[in-house]
């Protein structure tokens, strides 16, 4: 850690790196977001070496901002470490104190109660049960976090089947809006459907909520396989042979999948 801090000082001190010396808190914001997402990507990929590298990049962003804050006389990296250490100790009285809990749900409730007490001590207005979720989060992630917070205070569906019924209800309302041809209502109902779907993602309580990213990662593979099949089909047709493996989609389209390709 000391070596990393010394490198940061070298980069920002007079005679250091021109690019690093030009950066500000605001200019670093996009890089902070980018590095956080790259950490997530490495975790999803299961790439241990890449994960380690990206965690280092993310840590460097914290060190970078702490250095700028030190220059501005606000705080330094040691202050950052002390603050999180004190917070974790304070919010885990069942570990560092004599409080007893029955399970993780009670831990979450205690955490929220302690946060509320901290805000009161600072003279800040109390937050709602679902407050504190950044509005800058991606919409689906924010929806999931809001529903998790709501569930922690009992505002939740009793089981996964109930959530699925809500998803079906919202889908039916979306279909009605689309038939009515009202763009504003379609947008509204689509939002409700996505929110209900996000709620269903929090229901299994397996410790790893279903995400849309795996489906996104599957799309290029599926699309590539489909395109290869179309190219093979075109090759057969150029040779004036019958297609040896016409897919079900060809039959549904009433013809060959090569019709899906863009016209020159």
Secondary structure by P-SEA (a helix, b strand, c coil): caaaaaaaaaaacccccccccccccccaaaaaaaaaaaaaaaaaaccaaaaaaaaaaaaaaaaaaaaaaaaaccccaaaaaaaaaaaaaaaccccccccccccaaaaaaaaaaaaaaaaaaaccccccccccccccccaaaaaaaaaaaaaaaccccccaaaaaaaaaaaaaaaaaaaaaccaaaaaaaaaaaaaaaaaaaacccccccccaaaaaaaaaaaaaaaaaaaaaaaaaaaaccccccccaaaaaaccccccccccc
